[in-house]
């Protein structure tokens, strides 16, 4: 799994909560059918906005974040975003109470310790 962190620096104050919701919901029309995109988290802070994207594979992420992507984003937001791709081999999901390694569930270490 690949995690992409996109940061869009903005010089203005933090965007209003409802504005972020409205803009984010509208943009789901773009992102709902991106190949390999499992989840997108919309971000808002005093430093700007951005997103965390969860892709199935590096190939899927690189296909979305192609050479023209940053130009497209700059056209939308007026500033050039930064992009960092991360390999994501381990996921702790406290909601589901599970740990996954390379996408497969494993015995949670806290449960394994209790069984010893």
MORA-V411187 format. One line per field, one symbol per residue. ss: DSSP state (H for helix, E for strand, C for the rest). psi: psi as a letter, one per 40 degrees, with the letter a starting at -180 (. if undefined). burial: 1 if it has 24 or more other C-alpha atoms within 12 Angstrom, else 0. Layout:
ss=???
psi=???
burial=???
This chain:
ss=CEEEEEEEECCCCCCCHHHHHHHHHHHHHHHCCCCCEEEEEEEEECCEEEEEEEECCHHHHHHHCCCCHHHHHHHHHCCCCEEEEEECCEEEECCCCEEEECCEEECCHHHHHHHC
psi=ihhhhhhhhheiihiiddddddddddedddedfhhehdihhhihideaaaihhhididddddddfideddddddddeeihiihhhhigdhhhgddefihhhfehiihhdddddde.
burial=11111111100000000000000100000000000110011111000111111111110111011000000000000000101010000010000000000000000000000000
